[in-house]
Amino acid sequence: MGQREIAGPPSRVIVADGWARSEAVRQIKQEVLGPFEYPNVTEAGALGAALFGGLAAGIYRRVEDFP
């Protein structure tokens, strides 16, 4: 069973970091995935890791407390 059968069709695609920086790769991915959006942050992966590190260290009590 594939992801779409489990989760349903995507309503939007958000891309960040890595391949999203390459114009050529973005064009190919957009042909396959359709239009996508970019988050309002740079280095989204590093930001997420830092926030979850803060959760593990007790700086944040729950995900809803993230800025």
C-alpha positions as CSV (number, residue, x, y, z in Angstrom):
1,M,0.0,0.0,0.0
2,G,1.4,3.4,-1.0
3,Q,1.4,6.7,0.9
4,R,-1.6,8.1,-1.0
5,E,-3.7,5.1,-0.2
6,I,-2.9,5.7,3.5
7,A,-2.9,9.5,3.8
8,G,-5.0,10.5,0.8
9,P,-3.9,12.9,-1.9
10,P,-1.7,15.9,-0.8
11,S,-3.5,19.2,-0.6
12,R,-0.2,21.1,-0.8
13,V,3.6,20.4,-1.0
14,I,6.1,22.4,0.9
15,V,9.8,22.1,0.1
16,A,12.8,23.2,2.0
17,D,16.6,23.0,1.9
18,G,18.6,20.4,-0.1
19,W,17.2,19.9,-3.6
20,A,15.0,22.9,-3.4
21,R,18.1,25.1,-4.0
22,S,18.7,23.7,-7.4
23,E,16.6,25.3,-10.2
24,A,17.0,22.3,-12.5
25,V,15.9,19.8,-9.8
26,R,13.0,22.1,-8.8
27,Q,11.7,22.1,-12.4
28,I,11.8,18.3,-12.7
29,K,10.2,17.9,-9.2
30,Q,7.5,20.4,-10.0
31,E,6.6,18.5,-13.2
32,V,6.2,15.3,-11.1
33,L,4.7,16.8,-7.9
34,G,2.9,19.9,-9.2
35,P,3.2,23.3,-7.7
36,F,4.9,23.6,-4.3
37,E,5.5,26.3,-1.7
38,Y,8.6,27.4,0.3
39,P,8.5,27.9,4.1
40,N,9.2,31.3,5.5
41,V,12.4,30.1,7.2
42,T,15.8,29.2,5.8
43,E,17.5,26.0,7.0
44,A,14.2,24.5,8.1
45,G,15.8,21.2,8.9
46,A,18.3,22.8,11.3
47,L,15.5,24.9,12.9
48,G,13.3,21.8,13.5
49,A,16.3,19.9,15.0
50,A,17.0,22.8,17.3
51,L,13.4,23.1,18.4
52,F,13.1,19.4,19.1
53,G,16.4,19.5,20.9
54,G,14.9,22.2,23.1
55,L,11.9,19.9,23.7
56,A,14.2,17.0,24.7
57,A,16.2,19.3,27.0
58,G,13.1,20.6,28.7
59,I,13.3,24.2,27.3
60,Y,9.9,23.6,25.7
61,R,7.2,21.5,27.5
62,R,5.4,20.6,24.3
63,V,5.5,21.1,20.6
64,E,2.7,23.7,20.8
65,D,5.2,25.9,22.8
66,F,7.5,26.3,19.9
67,P,7.9,29.8,18.6
